[in-house]
Amino acid sequence: MRERVPVPTQDDVKVEESEVEPPWKAVERARDGVVTRGARSWRVNIAAGAKVALQARYVIKLPSGKVLVGGNRRV
């Protein structure tokens, strides 16, 4: 399973990954050879008819002077 996390273009914006179950790994190149920044991959074995939950959370930290596209949603 592949996923992608946001990749900030500004040095003062940070993305912190947390609570990833099961653990994933950063992927430098996809199968087609294209570089995808922020790509992550889970490799899990699933028995026929079984279900597996994959969970990942991340936090985006912005300086107080930054504004989100569409308006500042800080409360």
GIJO-V90463 format. One record per backbone hydrogen bond with DSSP energy under -1.0 kcal/mol. CO is the residue of the C=O (numbers start at 1). NH is the residue of the N-H. E is the energy in kcal/mol with one decimal. If there is no record, write none. Layout:
BEGIN
{{CO;NH;E} {CO;NH;E}}
END
This chain:
BEGIN
{{1;42;-3.1} {3;40;-2.9} {10;13;-1.6} {14;61;-3.1} {16;59;-2.6} {18;57;-1.7} {21;55;-3.0} {25;41;-2.2} {30;33;-2.2} {34;30;-2.0} {36;39;-1.5} {38;5;-2.4} {39;27;-2.1} {40;3;-2.3} {41;25;-2.0} {47;50;-2.4} {55;21;-2.8} {57;18;-3.1} {59;16;-2.9} {61;14;-2.2} {63;66;-1.8} {68;71;-2.1}}
END
